């Protein structure tokens, strides 16, 4: 293998390593965001459940206004 070809392959490998690290950083950040959103979603569900359970009367059904 010629020296130029070996240098080219090593250069491409270095760029791929850098790209792989950047992609890994993005995936890690996305996973962190997803986990935070899941926690917020669960907290919201619990809050809605507690409000619904503490409500003394059920919500009235959706009815058409009398002018229809």
N, C-alpha and C positions, 0 to 999 in steps of 0.2 A: 504494500500500500504506500502511496506517495505521502510525503510529509504534509503537503497542502490538503490532501483529502483527509488525513487524520486530524489536522487542525480544524477543518470544516466540521467534521463529525463531533469533535469535542465542543466546538462553539454551539452547535445545534443542541447538544445534550445540556449544556449550561443554560441555554435559553428555555429549554423544556423544564428543567429543574426549577427555574425562576417562575415560570408560568404555573407549574404545579403547586408551588408554594402560595402564589397569589390566589389561585382557585381554592386551595385549602382554607386560606384566610377568609374568603368570601363565604364558603360553606359553613365555616365555624360561626361567623357573624350571623348568618341566616338561621342557624340552629338556635343560637342564643335568643334571637328575636322571636322565633317560633315558640320556644319554651316560655318566654315572658308573656306572649300573647295567650298561650294556653292557660297560664296561671290567672291572668286577668279575666279570661273567659269563664273559668271555673268560679272565680269570685263573683262575677256578674250573675251567673246562674244561681249561686247560693243566695245572693241578695234578692233576686227576683222571687225565689222560692219563699224566703222569709217574709217578704212583703205580701205575697199571695196568701201565706198561711196566717198572717196576722190580720188580714182584711176580714172584718166581721160579716160582710155580706158579699155574695158573688156579684160579679159585674153584670149589668143588664145586657141582655142579648142585643145585637145590632138590629134596630128596627128602622123601617122607612119613616121619614118624617110625615106628618099628616097632610102636608100639601102635595104629596105625590099621588 
